[in-house]
Amino acid sequence: MSKFKEKYLVPTVFRPNGHWMVGTIWPVKGSKGNEYSVELHDKGFNCDCPGFTFRGSCKHSQAILKKVEGVMEW
C-alpha cells in the first residue's frame, strides 16, 4: 500500500465516472526519456510519475487532459 493517498486530476469538460474511456492508458515520454502512463479512472486522470504522486498533477496528465478535453469541445 502506498503511503500517499491516491490523487486524481479531475476533468472539467466531462464527468469521468462511467465514461467509456475509463481504463484507457496513454503512454507518455517524459522530458528525460522516461516512459510514464496516464490512465483515466472513474475519479479522473492519474500518472505513475513521481511528481503526480506528490502533487496530484503533472505535465504528463495535464497534456493528456488538454488533448482529451480539446477533442470533446470540438
Buried (B, 14 or more C-beta within 10 A) or exposed (E): EEEEEEBBBEBEEEEBEEBEEEEBEBEBEBEEEEEBEBBBBEBBBBBBBEBBBEEBBBBBBBBBBEEBBEEEEE
